[in-house]
Every structure is written in C-alpha cells, then in structure tokens.
Amino acid sequence: MGAPTPQRPASAAGTLALGGEDTVNRIGLGARWLDYRGPGAAHALLHRALELGVNLIDTADVYGADHASERLIAEALHPYPAGVVIATKGGQVVVDGQPRPNGRPEYLRAACEASLRRLRLNTIPLYQLHQPDPDVPLEESLGALTTLQDEGKVRHIGVSNLFRGDLDRALELAPIVSVQNLYNVGRRGSDPEVDTCARHGIAYMPWRPVLEGEIPGDGELARIAAERDATPAQVALAWLLARSEAMLPIPGTSSLLHLEENVEAARLALSDEELTRLAVYSSE
C-alpha cells in the first residue's frame, strides 16, 4: 500500500488568479515568524503547508534576523514545486529597531536583486512595495517596480499599506495584482480597499488576519467558535473568506498545530445568521 494522499483543505475555499495567471488557493502562509523556532521547525512548517494545499507563501526582506525568512524558504523548498507562488516585499528598512520606509528606486532595485539571490529565483512571482515612502513620489517607487517587471526580475507587482487615493493612484501607475493592508473581523478600516480589489479583480491579502491575541473570550466570535467546535482564529479566517471573493488571508505562524488549524478554516462556511452576529464586532 502506498502513502496516503495528503488532504488539501487550503483549496476548499476556492482559488484566485493573480494577474490572471498564477492560480493560488485562498489560504496562504505568512512567513513573518518563520524563524521563531529555528531552521528545522521552519522547514517542517513549510513542507506541511504545501502538503495542506498552501501554494502562496508571503514574506519580506526584513522578516527575521539577517533576512532569515527568505533564506529559510529557499533552503526548505528550492527547487520550488510547480504552482508555488513566493511573494516578498521591499521598500522597508529597520532603523533603531523600528520599521521605516525607503521607496527610492535605487534602493528598491538593490532590495529586489538581493531577494532574488536569497530566494534562489530568476523571477520573483509577486514583488510588493512594503509601504509608501512620504519622501519619494509614489510614481518613482512604482516606476522602479515596473522597470524590474520589464526586465523579467518580477512577474507581478503588489502594494502594501496603501489606502484610498494612494491606492487609486497606484492602480493607474502599475499593473497591481494584490493589496496587503491591516484587516480583520475586528479592524475593518480598510473596507474601501477590499471593495476596490473586488471591483478590479485584485487579490486582497490582509495582514494580521486573526487579531493576534485581541479576541475577547466573551464576544460573539468566541461564542460562534464554541458552537461550531472551532477555534476563534478559524472563525475569524472564515469571516474573511466570506467577506469578499477577493480575500486571500495569509495567517502567519511558527506552529504546525496553528498552521493546520488555520488551513482547516477554509472548510468552515459561516451562516448568514453567524455573519450578522459578527457584523457589529468591528472596533473601527
């Protein structure tokens, strides 16, 4: 008897096509905490994610000490299986322990080329501007990314931490395929950007999708979780998937258990009554 076929629950919520080309399942993996438990645990987590059907892994050049997240992804998964989309970000630096934007074109080029080397890629499937730089016109930052795309170093362009008018401008300046802002069941300030993505057929990749310890134990979300024999994080992810067909959650974790629970949320379909109960949950 051969090995059992791995279940692939990440596909249960359907798929999105980035730029009309790269089809990904609607539960991804955020690699912000990938190095937290060491290389062995990171490799195991990445392999298990692929077994579960996760085929989009989101990272950034500033994640982990000495760019550890990108390095660990390459160590574990290169050569990358067909259909796996590696997304990374550039345009942010850490100064005195605090993140700061750097959207200068020459910096973005250097950051992209360094990510290419660390990830062992010739082309980054999805390269995202990590945050806008108030000292650099958005036209110049996105112009650098479109030049990298023209050179074949970047396949798709995404943006992060862009809102309202800035996002509208970005859509005019570059072929944006994804937006990554703070958004979850309790923090819905980016509702307009979610709807913009849906209108334009763009993926919305919320960061901090499960509130990270902010879930009150006596709230509706926790009560629904108890009623459905689910975790509050699973209900939070299920709410995101129901919120918009453009939604592509990328919950981050260093735990195999939490990875499996997060991916299993793709099977949890909330009822209209449950969605109504969560409608007033937002703190914004």
N, C-alpha and C positions, 0 to 999 in steps of 0.2 A: 504494500500500500504506500502510495506517495505521500508527500507532505500535504497537509490540508491547505486549501486555497484561502489566502488571507481575506477576511471580510474587509470591505472598503466603505465604511459608513460616511466618509467625507463626501462621497458622491450622492448621498441621499437627498441633499438639499438642492441638487441641480448644479449647473455649471455657468460660467461666464467666459466670454471670448475676449481677451484683451486685444484691443485694436482689430477685432475681427479675425484674429489669427490664433493666438495661444489660448486653448481651452483649459480652464482650471476649475477645480471643484470649489464650492463656495464656503469651505472652511480651510483656511490656510494656517501657517505656523509663523508666529512672530518669534524672531531669534534674538530678542533683546537680552534675555537671561541665559543664553545657551552655555556660557562658560561657567555658570554659577557652581556646578557640581563636578567640574573637571572634564578633561577630554573624553575619557571612557564613557561617562554618562551622556555627554553631548552626542557622541557618535551613536550610542544606542537609541537616544531620543530621535535623532534624525532618521535612522533606519526604520524605527517603528512608525514614525509619521508617514513615510512612504508606503509601508505595509497597510496603513489605515486609509490610504487613498489621498492623502495630502499631496498636492503637486504644485503648491506655491509656497515658497519659503521667503519671508521678508526679513531683511537685515539692514545694516547701515555700517559705514566705515568707522563710526565712533562707538559701536556696540562692543563692549568688552575691552579689557586691558590689551593694549598693543594690537587693536583690530582683531581680537580673538574670535568674534562671531564669524566673520568672513573666513578666517583661516580654518576654523573647525568645520564649517560647511564643506569646504573643499577637501579637507582631509577625509571626511566621512563619505562623501558622495561622488567625488570625481573619480572616473568619468561619469557625468550625470546621466541618469536614465532618461530615455526619450520621454518627452512630455513634462518634465520637471522644469518649472519656471523659478529661477532665482531672481529675486528683486532686492536691490540695495539702494542706498541713498548717499548723496554727497551734498556738501553745502553747509555743514555744521562743524564747528571745532569746539574743543573744550579748553577753556581758559580759567585757571584757578579753580578747577572743579565744576565750572558752570558752562552749560552749552551756549555758544554764541554763533550767529550766522556768519557765513563767508560765501557770498554769492558771486565773487569776482570770477570772470570767465577763465582766467589762467589757473585759478585755484580749482575750479570745477573740473577742468581738463586733467590736472595733475591727480585729483582725487579719483576720478573715473579710471584713469590708467593704473593707479595703484590698486583699485578694487579689482580690475581685470586680472592683475598679476596674482593677488591673494586668492581670488576665486578660481583661478586657472581657466579663464574663459577668454575666447576671442571676441565675443559679443555678449554684453550684459542684457538678458532678456527684458528686464524692466529697471530703468535707472530713474530715480526720483530726486527732485530738488527737495532737500530736507526741510528747509524753511526759507522764506524770503528774507533778503538782506536789505534793511532800510537804507543802507548806504550805496546800494547798487541797483540801478533800474532793473525791473523785472525783465524787460526786453533783453538786457545784456545777459542775465543769468540763463534765461531760457534759450537765448540765441546760442550760447555755448553748448547746451544740450542738443539742440537741433543740428549743430555742426558735428558733434560726436555721432549723432544718428546718421548723418550723411556719410560719415567716414566708416560706418559699419561697426563702431565700437559699442553702440547702444541700439537695441531693436525697438523698444518702446520707451516713451517718456511719461513719467508721473510727477505729481506735485504733492507736497505735504504742508499742512498748516497754512493753507490759503483759503480765504473767505470772501464772500460777496463779490465786490468789484474786482479784487485781485484775481479771483478765480475766473471771472468773466474775461478779464484781460488775458489771462494765461491761455484760455481756450482759443482766443484769437491769434495768439503768438506761436503756438506749437500744437502738434497733434497729440494732445494729452489723452492717455487711456485710463488713468487712475488718479484718485484723490485720497489722501490719507490725513484725516483730522481726528481730534479727540471726539468720541461719540459713544454713548451707551444708553441704556434704558433710563438712567438717572441724569444724564447730562446730554441734552438734546439741542444745544446751542447751534450745532451745525446742520439742523434740519434743512435749511435752504440749500446747502451744498449737496445733501443727499438727493434732494429732488432735482437739482441741476444735473447730477450724474445720471439719474434715471432718464431724464429727457434726452441726454446726449449719448446714451448707451455707454457710459463710462463706469468703471468699477469704483465703488466707494469702499475703502479699506479702513475701518475705524481702529484707531489705536486706543488702548485701554478699554477694550470692548466689554469686559466683565466687572468693572468698577473697582477691582483690586482692593478688597477689604472694606469697601464703603457700603456693602449691602446690609441694611438693618435686619436683625433677626426677627422683628415683629412686623415687617412690612408685607405688602401683597406679594412681592416677588418670592419671599421666603415661604409664604403660605402656599402659593401655587407649586413651588418646588416640593413641599411636603406632600401635597395632594397628588402630585404626579410621580412620586418616588424618584425625583430627580434632584440634582444639586442646584442651588441658586445660580451658579455660573452657567449651567446648562439652560436654565430658563432665560437668563439674560442673553445668551447667544441665540436661542430660538426666537426671542423677540426681535433681535436684529435681523435675522433671516426673513422674518415675516414683515418687517418694516418696509423693505424695498427689494425688488429683484436685482437692483444694482449692488446690494450689500455683499461684501466679501470679508467677513471677520477674520482677523489674524491674531487670535489669542496667543500670548507668549507664556511659556512655562519652561522650567527645567526638570519637571517631574513627569515620569512616564504615566503615573496614575492620572494626573491632571490632563495630560495630553489626550489620553483615551477618553476621559470624561468630556473634554471639550469637543472632540471629534464626534462623539456619540450624540451631541446636541443636534447634529444635522438630522437625526431621526425624530426629533421632538417637534411635533406640529401643535402650536397653541390654538385653542378655540377662539372664536370671536368674543366669547364671554371673558376669557382669560386676557385677551388683548385689551378689552375695555377696562378691566380691573387694573391693568398696568398703564393705562393712558394717563393717569394723574400722578404717576410715580416720579416724573422728572422734577429735579430741583432747579431747573432753569426755565 
